[in-house]
Amino acid sequence: MKKTITYLLVIGLGGIIFLSCKKYKDEFYGPGLGVAPDDFSASAIVASNNNPNFISQTVNFQSTFNATVRWKLTLVGQTSGAVKFITGLSNKIDGTNAVWNGSTDTIKLFNKTETVIVTLTALGWKESLSTSITVGGEKDRGNLLGTFENITVDHTAKNFQDPSGLYWFYSFEPNEYDLVDRVTDATAPQGIHALKISGHDASASYYIGQVGLSAPAGVFNFGTTTLDDFYFNFYVKGSGSSSNKDYKMVVQVFEDDNGGGILYDGLEDKYTSTISLQYDGWKLHKIKYSSFMLDVAAASSPYKSHSQDKIANIGFFFGANTAAGLSSTEKIEFELDHFSITTNGPMIP
């Protein structure tokens, strides 16, 4: 704390009078504000693991300071563009306050084998320190069922295979198809590609089309016994923020309850969950299976119980409400990326 004495000169009839008063000016450099002093210094950043596999590992960073400051670590993926921030107020960073598990603070996800630049800054410090690590393995984000980095859509058969081996298909109302294909999108959460779906509601029926995947019953049985922990996680890029555009996606789940290998509407369970696409840009949706509603088409089903181990078909149905001022020729489009199922709660990016 600094103390300043100020003198006041007063000239009166009787001569010159000197008055003085004490003025206090507070300047905190320590824990109060965490501002780095003029002589601030920090040791080089050291990573506990230069090639962490985030499936089972974490990495922490170490550096010691000569003062208590507000510091920030900024981690930037050089391939993905993903960013992670770690902040604190202390005189050092270590395994107690600077631990990273591979998560991100942005839509972009960190990729395996990419270099991550780690930069240390402090409040009031004009300098910075940096180091780099390489991602040995991506963070566990569940059972990935939809990654569109390496697919080729067969527009004759209207299908393609995901790299995981699952069979994907698409269908549209007559004369409403515009596009279903892998597109390059630098903003895609995973990698640089996503699946783009585009159509128009020519028949004014609201429904336009769907993409979906099918697999033998049991593929989605990941050993969980708690349905509240069974989540569908997926990113969707919307383009309908205008108030007169009523875009929706309905996630449809068909169960092969009788094990017959064929899905019968009304005889086996079908569950749905509806999300609004009236937003621009990418958004992560996380929906637990137990919150899906039994579809009216399954009213005659004798089962009526969520059975995640019986799931055989998952569809992403999309539509637009022409009654809300949408032209029947206007294209409705969105992109889908990184569809996964988690069994221990929702995906944490």
N, C-alpha and C positions, 0 to 999 in steps of 0.2 A: 504494500500500500504506500502511495506517495503522499506527502503533506506539503502543501504550497502556502507561503505567507505572502499576502498581497498588501501593499502600502497605498494609502489614499492621501493625496495632497490637497489640503483645503486652504484657500487664501481668504482670510477674513480681515476685518478692520484692525484687529489688534496684531496682525502679523500672520505668519505662516504656522499652521497647525498640522502636525503629522499624526495621522490615525492609522492604525493597522488592524487587520482582521485576519483570522485564520480560515483558509478555504481547503477543504479536503477533496481530493480527487482519487477515486478508487480505480485501480487498474489490476485486475486479477489475471494472473497468468497460469495458475495451477488448476486443480480439479474443478473449480467453480465453472469455468467456461471451457476448459480443455484446449485453450489456444496455445499453440507452440511458441515458446520463448525464442528470442533472437538467436540463442546459441543451441537450438534444438538439434539433436542428432539421433540417428537410428542405425542399428546394425543391419547388415545385409539380410534379406529375406531368405529363409531356408525352409524347404518343403520336407515334410516327414516321409513322403513317397513321391517320386518323380514320375511314376507310371501307375497310378491307382486304378484298380478294377472296382468300380463303384457298385457292382453287384453284391460284393461282400466287404468292401473296404471303404475307409474315409481317408482324407488327407488333412493334416493341419499345417499351419505356417507359424514360423517363429521369427521374432525380431524383438530387440530390447531398445527402450528409449531412455533418454536422460531426463525426461519429464513426463508427467501424466497429461495425455492429450486425447482429443477426439480423433480417432483414426478411421480409415476406410480402406478395405481391400476391394479392388475391382477386378473380377475375373472375366476375361473375354475369350470366347472360342474363336480361333482364327479361321476355321472353315465354316462353322454354323452361324457365327455371329451372336450366339447365345451369351447372356451376361448374368453374372451373379455378384451381389454385393454382400460384404460382411463388415459390420461396423462395431465400434466399441469405444469405451473411455477407460484408459489404463496406461500403465507405463511399459507395457510389453504385450506382444501377441504370442499365443502358444496354443497348446492342446485344450485349454479351458475356454478360450474365447474366439478362436479362429479355425474352426473345423468346417470342412466342406464334404458333403456326401454326394456330389454330382448333380444337385438340383439346380434349377434355373429361376431367375426372377423375370424372365421374358417369355413370350410365346415360343421362341426358338429353343430347341433342346440341344444339349451338348452331344456331340457325336463321338463314337469310338475312334481312336487313333488320332484325333485332332489335337493340335497344340493349343494350350490355354495360357495366355499371358496374364500374370498376376501382378498388379500394381498397388503399392502402398502409398497413401497420401495422408496428411494430417492437417487439421484445421489451423490455418495461419502459417503453414510451412510451404515455402515456395518451391521446394524440391520434391522428388518422389523416388521410390525404389521399385525395381521390377525383377521378376524371375519368371520362369516358364515350366510347365509340366505337360505331360502327354496323357490323355485319357486312355487307360488300358481297357476299360470296359464300361459301358453305359450303366447308369443307375437303373435298378429294377423298377420298371413301370408297368408290370403286369404281363399277361400273356398277349403278345402283340399279334393281332389277327388282320390288321389292315395297314400295310406300309406299301406305298405305291412308287418306290424308287425304281423298281425293276419289273415292270409289267408291260405286256403288249396286249392291247384289247383287240379281240377278234370281232370285228363289226358284223361279220356274216353270221356267226354263231351267237353273237351278243354275250360274250363271256370272256373271262381271263382268269389266270391263276395268280394268287398272291404268292410271294416268295416262300411263305410258310407252307404252301401246298394246298391251301383251301380254295375251293371253287367259287368264283364270283360270277354274277350274272346281272343283266339289266333288262328292263322292259319299260315301254311307254304306252300311253293311250294312242290310238291311231292318229297319225298326222301331227303329233305333238313333240316328236323327237328333234332335238337340235344337236346335242353333243354328249357323249360319255367317253372320256379319254384321260390318259395321264398327261398332265401339263407341267411345264417348268414354272415354278413359282418360288422365287428367292425368299418369300416370306413364309413359306410352308414350315410348320413346326418341326417336322423331322426331315432332314435332308433338303432337297431343292425341288421335289416333285410332290404333286397331290393329284387326287382323282377329281376331275371337274365334271359336273352334271348340269345340263342345260336343256330347258324345254319351254313350251308355252301352252297355255290352257285354251286351245282352240275350241274345245267343246263346252267350255264354261262349266265343267263338272267338278272343279276344284282339284281333283287328282290329275297329276301330270305323268309321273313315272316313279321308278324306284331302282335302286341298286341293292344287291343283297348277296349274302354268302350262304352256302349250304354245306353241311358236313354230316357224317354219320352220327347218330345219337351217341353220347358219351364223350365226344370231343371237348365239350364245354364242362365236363365234370372235373373240376380241379380239386376235388377233395374237401371242399368246404361244407360244413353242415349248418352254417348260419347264413340264411338268405340275406339278412341285412348287411352282410359283409361282401356280397357278390355284386360287383359294379360293372356297368358298361361305361367306358371312357372313350371319348372321341372328340377330335377338333373339327369344327365346321367354320368355313369362311362364308359369312353372309354378305348380301349386297342389297338389303331391303330396309334401309333406315327411314325411308320416307313414310309419312303417316298413312298414305293411301295404298301401301303395299303390304298386304297381309300374307306373308310367306310362312309356311310351317313345314316341319319335318316330323313324321311319325315313325318311331322305331317300332318295328313289328317283330315279335318273337314267336315262332311256332315250335311247339313241343311234339315229339313223337312219343306220346304217352303209352300207346299200345305196342310200341316196338315193331310196327308193321313196315316201317321204312317209307310209308306214304303219309302225307299230311292231309287230314280230312277236316275241312272247316265245319265246325259244329260238333264234331265227334272227338276232337282232341283240343287241348288248350292253345289259345292264341292270346298273347298279351301285348299291349301297346303303351307307349309313352310319347307324348306330344311336346315338341319344343318350338318356340318361335324363332324365326330367322330374320326378324326385323331389326337387324343390326349390320354394321359394316365391319369387315375385317375378321380375323380369326378369334374363336372363342372355344374354350375347353368345356365340354359338357360331361358331367359325372352323374350317372343315374343308377341307383341301386335297383336290382331286379325285383325286390319285394314291393317296390312302389309302382311297378307296371300294373295297368288295369286289365282285367279280363275283357277281351273284345266281344262285341255283341255277336260276332260270327261264331263264337264258341259257347253260345247259350245252351246248346244241347249236350255239351261235353259232360261226361260223368266224372271227370277228374277235378277240375277247378282248383288246382293247387300248384303253385310255382314249383317246378322241378327242374332246376338248372342242369342236372345230368341228362335230361331228356331233350334239351334244346337241339334242334336239327336245322333250323333255318332262321336267319336274322336278316331283316330287310330295312332299308332306309327309304321310306316312302316320302315324297315331297309334293307339295301343291301350293296353289295360290288362289286367293279369293277374288274372283273377277267382280263380285258385287261391291268390293271396296274400291272401285275405280280403276282396276287394272285392265288394260287392254288385252283381248284374247290373242293378240299377236306379239305382245311384249315378252321377251325372254326372261325366264326365271332361272337363275343359276346359282350354284354354290360349289364349294370344294370340300372334300372330305380327306382327312389325314389321321394317321396314328390311332387306329381303332384297337383298343385293348380291353381285356377283362381282368379285373383284379379281385382277389378273394380275401383281402385283409383290410377292406375299406376302399375309398376312392383312390385313384391314382394321384400321387404327389409329383408334379413335374420336376 
